[in-house]
Amino acid sequence: MSISKTTWSSNVTNTINQKEISQGNTAFVDPAIDALFTSLKNEMDEQNRVIDNQRDELEALAFSPTSSVGLKLVQRCSALKAENKELGHVLHNGPLEKYKMEIAFQNKLINELQVALKESYAYAASLDREIEALQDELFECKANHTSG
């Protein structure tokens, strides 16, 4: 009768866990034994992680696009590819469209300001003409007043 390494290690882990629970999570009586069990438990956990990683790698190597898992993965990859393409389009065109709209708004604002500036210049010129006419009138009145 042979016991696999993972079965033996899980039995040891269960035994250790049951002993810790029954003792109220206290350490073993001998600190050396406690350190040894802790070290072995940590090493076993690390080995289990390595085994799981290697099992996942082995399953990845055995990938077949015609299997049900393979078909699901291919569909998921296609969906992710389409999503990435859409996001790329949004990232590429999104800010560009925003900036184009901002530039169009700024150009409209510039045109409105230019028209307002021309109107202000025309109004200032008409005020200058009016002031000159009033000054001329004032000088004439003053001249008439001093001569008369």
Secondary structure, 3 states (H helix, E strand, C coil): CCCCHHHHHHHHHHHHHHHHHHCCCCCCCCHHHHHHHHHHHHHHHHHHHHHHHHHHHHHHHCCCCCCHHHHHHHHHHHHHHHHHHHHHHHHHHHHHHHHHHHHHHHHHHHHHHHHHHHHHHHHHHHHHHHHHHHHHHHHHHHHHHHHC
